[in-house]
Amino acid sequence: MEASQILLMVGLALSFFMAWNLGANDAATPCDTAVGARVISPRKATLLFSAFAAVGAVSQGYMNIKTISRGIVPRIDPIGAITISLAACLWSALCTWRGLEISNTYTVVGSVIGYALVVYQSFETTVLVRILSSWVVSPLSSIALSFTLYKVMMRVFRRFLTDPRFTRAISIALIVSLCFSAYSFGVNDVGNATGVYVAVTQDVVGLPDYTTMIILAAFGALGIAVGGLTWGRRVIETVAFKIVRIDVLSGLAAEMTNALVVYLFVTIPYLYLGYGLPVSTSIIGVGAIIGAAFARGRGMVDKRIIGRLVITWVLTLPATALLSAGLYISLSSFITL
């Protein structure tokens, strides 16, 4: 067996582990509002998340896979793919151990930057600036949109709030929003697990570019679904009430916002630029809940949670870049292709 084939097998094992972590840890982002509003059980929410995230990953996940695979750098070699995945996994494990909120998107992009600085001594500045800008704009957009949606819905539906039939209708709408949010999650996040393996998979298997991305998306979708079905329920139960108390209407505003913001930040740039912008679904989800909370007049959110998100936001990019660069230098001195 050739060295490139062995590296691909090792890399895909790391990729599946990353996808499993995405499903296990981030299932809470699309599901927390519906579960927190008590319109669906954690078990049923997990099943819906796993199914719709997989569909999103397979149908449109290639948009961000393209960004990760050759948006920041022209090409990622086999050793680079492994070191990027390994750096991302190690940082995620460290943050989980320390009880810090983690964004897998920030982790992977930071790891790609570290690889780029070692191998190319540069990166695609325009693409990277657009990605980093989206990390600022997307949570602010989610706060504003969620706030506005809640205010509009309260004005339109105020007189129906005490009607049990209206509550049931809103509950159904919230479950539909959960499904759309899970779909958007799959579109956005599958590239974090599989995007770095496009070039090495093409070299070994010899398939066209688009076909390779679809196969990797399906592989990542399987890992996300397995992660969601195995550990997703536990995480959902932990975080469903962690930020602020959620009612059905504020939950709907937050979930619709989360789904729309994530989906639009991937698909619209792809249509106009040829690649999606990978954003943090967890931070967008938190922003949506905060926006709905302020709109309800209950702006007292848990500042410790927001503080942890800011800490990881600031630290993740330089930390993973340094870790990825160090791992690549170390591994490339022992492995020759």
C-alpha positions in Angstrom: 0.0 0.0 0.0 1.4 3.4 -1.0 2.1 6.1 1.6 -0.6 8.4 0.1 -3.2 5.6 0.5 -2.2 5.0 4.1 -2.3 8.8 4.9 -5.7 9.0 3.3 -7.1 6.2 5.5 -5.6 7.8 8.6 -7.0 11.1 7.5 -10.5 9.8 6.9 -10.5 8.2 10.3 -9.7 11.6 11.8 -12.3 13.2 9.5 -15.0 10.8 10.7 -14.1 11.5 14.3 -14.4 15.2 13.7 -17.8 14.7 12.0 -18.9 12.6 15.0 -17.9 15.4 17.3 -19.8 17.9 15.2 -23.0 15.8 15.5 -22.5 15.0 19.2 -21.6 18.5 20.4 -23.4 20.8 17.9 -26.7 19.0 17.8 -27.7 21.4 20.5 -27.5 24.5 18.2 -30.5 23.6 16.0 -32.4 21.8 18.8 -31.9 23.9 21.9 -34.8 26.3 21.3 -37.4 23.7 20.4 -36.4 21.6 23.4 -36.1 24.6 25.7 -39.6 25.7 24.7 -40.8 22.1 25.5 -42.4 21.4 22.2 -40.3 18.3 21.4 -38.4 15.8 23.4 -34.6 15.6 23.2 -34.8 12.2 21.7 -37.1 13.2 18.9 -35.1 16.4 18.3 -31.9 14.4 18.0 -33.5 12.1 15.3 -34.7 15.1 13.3 -31.3 16.8 13.6 -29.4 13.7 12.4 -31.7 13.2 9.4 -31.8 16.8 8.2 -28.2 17.6 8.9 -27.2 14.6 6.7 -29.5 15.8 3.9 -28.0 19.3 4.0 -24.5 17.9 4.0 -25.0 15.7 1.0 -27.1 18.2 -1.0 -25.2 21.5 -0.5 -22.2 20.7 1.7 -19.8 21.0 -1.3 -20.2 24.8 -1.1 -18.1 25.0 2.1 -16.0 21.9 1.3 -14.7 23.9 -1.7 -13.8 26.9 0.5 -11.8 24.8 3.0 -10.1 22.6 0.3 -8.8 25.4 -1.9 -10.2 28.7 -0.9 -7.6 29.8 1.6 -4.8 27.8 -0.1 -4.5 26.4 -3.6 -4.1 22.8 -2.5 -3.7 20.8 0.7 -1.2 17.9 0.6 -1.8 14.6 2.5 0.4 15.5 5.5 -1.2 18.9 5.7 -4.7 17.3 5.7 -3.8 15.1 8.6 -2.1 17.9 10.6 -5.0 20.2 10.1 -7.5 17.6 11.3 -5.2 16.6 14.2 -4.7 20.2 15.3 -8.5 20.8 15.2 -9.2 17.6 17.1 -6.6 18.4 19.8 -7.8 22.0 20.3 -11.5 20.8 20.5 -10.5 18.1 23.0 -8.6 20.7 25.1 -11.4 23.2 25.1 -14.0 20.5 26.0 -11.8 19.3 28.9 -11.6 22.9 30.1 -15.3 23.4 29.7 -15.0 26.1 27.1 -17.4 26.6 24.2 -15.8 25.7 20.9 -16.5 26.7 17.3 -15.3 23.9 15.0 -15.4 26.4 12.0 -12.9 28.7 13.7 -10.8 25.6 14.7 -10.5 24.3 11.2 -9.9 27.7 9.5 -7.2 28.5 12.0 -5.5 25.1 11.4 -5.6 25.7 7.6 -4.0 29.1 8.2 -1.1 27.5 10.1 -0.6 25.0 7.3 -0.6 27.8 4.8 2.0 29.8 6.6 4.4 26.9 6.7 3.9 25.5 3.2 3.0 28.6 1.1 4.2 31.4 3.4 1.0 33.1 2.5 -2.7 32.5 1.9 -5.6 33.9 -0.2 -6.0 37.2 1.7 -9.3 38.2 0.0 -11.0 34.9 0.9 -9.7 34.9 4.4 -10.8 38.5 5.0 -14.3 37.6 3.8 -14.4 34.6 6.1 -13.3 36.6 9.1 -15.7 39.4 8.3 -18.5 36.9 8.2 -17.6 35.8 11.7 -18.3 39.4 12.9 -21.3 40.1 10.8 -23.1 36.8 11.2 -23.7 36.9 15.0 -24.6 40.6 14.9 -27.1 39.8 12.1 -28.6 37.0 14.1 -29.2 39.2 17.1 -30.8 41.9 15.0 -32.9 39.5 12.9 -34.1 37.5 15.9 -35.0 40.7 17.8 -36.9 42.1 14.8 -38.8 38.8 14.1 -39.9 38.5 17.7 -41.2 42.1 17.8 -43.1 41.6 14.5 -44.6 38.3 15.6 -45.7 39.7 18.9 -47.4 42.6 17.1 -49.1 40.4 14.6 -50.1 37.5 16.9 -50.6 39.2 20.2 -54.3 38.6 20.3 -53.9 34.9 19.6 -51.3 34.1 22.2 -53.8 32.6 24.7 -55.5 30.4 22.0 -54.3 26.7 22.4 -54.7 26.2 18.7 -52.3 29.0 18.0 -49.8 27.6 20.4 -49.9 24.2 18.7 -49.4 25.9 15.3 -46.4 27.8 16.5 -45.0 24.6 18.1 -45.3 22.9 14.7 -43.6 25.9 13.0 -40.8 25.6 15.6 -40.2 22.0 14.7 -40.1 22.9 11.0 -37.5 25.6 11.9 -35.5 23.0 13.8 -35.4 20.8 10.6 -34.3 23.8 8.5 -31.7 24.8 11.0 -30.3 21.2 11.1 -30.2 21.3 7.3 -28.3 24.5 7.3 -25.9 23.1 9.9 -25.1 20.2 7.6 -24.6 22.6 4.6 -22.2 24.7 6.7 -20.3 22.3 8.9 -19.6 19.1 6.9 -16.7 21.0 5.2 -15.1 21.4 8.6 -14.7 17.6 8.8 -14.0 16.7 5.2 -12.9 19.7 3.3 -9.1 19.2 3.7 -9.3 15.8 2.1 -10.4 16.8 -1.4 -7.0 16.9 -3.1 -5.6 13.7 -1.4 -8.8 11.8 -2.2 -8.6 12.8 -5.8 -5.0 11.7 -6.0 -5.8 8.3 -4.6 -9.2 7.6 -6.2 -8.9 9.6 -9.4 -12.4 11.0 -9.4 -13.6 14.4 -10.7 -13.6 17.3 -8.3 -17.3 17.6 -7.8 -17.8 13.8 -7.4 -15.1 13.7 -4.8 -16.7 16.5 -2.8 -20.1 14.8 -2.9 -18.5 11.5 -1.7 -16.7 13.3 1.1 -19.9 15.1 2.0 -21.8 11.8 2.3 -19.0 10.4 4.5 -19.1 13.5 6.7 -22.9 13.3 6.9 -22.7 9.8 8.2 -20.3 10.8 10.9 -22.5 13.8 11.9 -25.6 11.6 12.0 -23.8 9.0 14.2 -22.6 11.7 16.5 -26.0 13.2 16.8 -27.7 9.8 17.5 -25.1 8.7 20.1 -24.3 11.7 22.2 -26.4 14.5 20.8 -29.3 14.0 23.3 -27.0 14.5 26.3 -25.7 17.8 25.0 -29.1 19.1 24.1 -30.4 18.3 27.5 -27.5 20.2 29.0 -27.7 23.4 27.0 -31.5 23.8 26.2 -32.0 26.1 29.2 -28.5 27.4 29.7 -28.7 31.0 28.3 -32.2 32.3 29.1 -35.7 30.9 29.6 -37.4 30.3 26.2 -41.1 30.4 25.3 -42.6 29.1 22.1 -42.6 32.4 20.2 -39.1 33.5 21.2 -37.9 30.0 20.4 -39.4 30.3 16.9 -37.8 33.7 16.3 -34.4 32.4 17.4 -34.6 29.1 15.4 -35.8 30.8 12.2 -33.0 33.3 12.5 -30.3 30.7 13.2 -31.4 28.7 10.1 -31.6 31.6 7.8 -28.4 33.3 8.8 -26.3 30.2 8.5 -27.9 29.1 5.2 -27.6 32.5 3.6 -23.9 33.0 4.6 -23.1 29.8 2.8 -25.3 29.9 -0.3 -25.3 33.6 -1.3 -21.5 34.0 -1.4 -21.3 30.7 -3.3 -23.7 32.0 -6.0 -21.7 35.3 -6.4 -18.1 34.3 -5.4 -18.0 30.6 -6.2 -17.4 29.5 -2.6 -19.4 29.6 0.7 -18.4 31.4 3.8 -18.1 28.9 6.8 -19.6 30.5 9.9 -20.0 29.4 13.5 -23.5 27.9 13.9 -23.0 27.9 17.7 -22.3 31.6 18.0 -25.0 32.5 15.5 -27.4 30.3 17.6 -26.4 32.1 20.8 -26.8 35.5 19.1 -30.3 34.5 17.9 -31.4 33.5 21.5 -29.9 36.8 22.9 -31.8 38.8 20.3 -35.1 37.1 21.2 -34.4 37.5 24.9 -33.9 41.3 24.6 -37.0 41.6 22.4 -39.0 39.9 25.2 -37.6 42.5 27.6 -35.6 39.8 29.4 -32.1 40.8 28.5 -30.4 39.1 31.5 -28.4 36.4 29.8 -25.6 34.3 31.4 -22.5 36.5 31.0 -20.2 33.6 31.9 -21.4 31.7 28.8 -20.9 34.8 26.6 -17.5 35.3 28.1 -16.4 31.8 27.3 -17.6 32.2 23.7 -15.5 35.4 23.4 -12.5 33.7 24.9 -12.5 30.9 22.4 -13.3 33.3 19.6 -10.1 35.3 20.4 -7.9 32.3 21.2 -8.9 29.7 18.6 -7.4 31.2 15.5 -3.9 31.8 16.7 -3.8 28.7 18.9 -4.9 26.3 16.1 -2.6 28.1 13.6 0.4 27.6 15.8 -0.6 24.0 16.6 -1.2 23.1 13.0 2.1 24.7 11.9 4.1 22.8 14.6 2.5 19.5 13.8 3.1 19.9 10.0 6.8 20.7 10.6 7.2 17.7 12.9 5.3 15.2 10.8 6.9 16.3 7.5 10.3 15.7 8.9 9.5 12.0 9.4 7.1 11.3 6.5 8.2 11.5 2.9 5.8 11.1 -0.1 
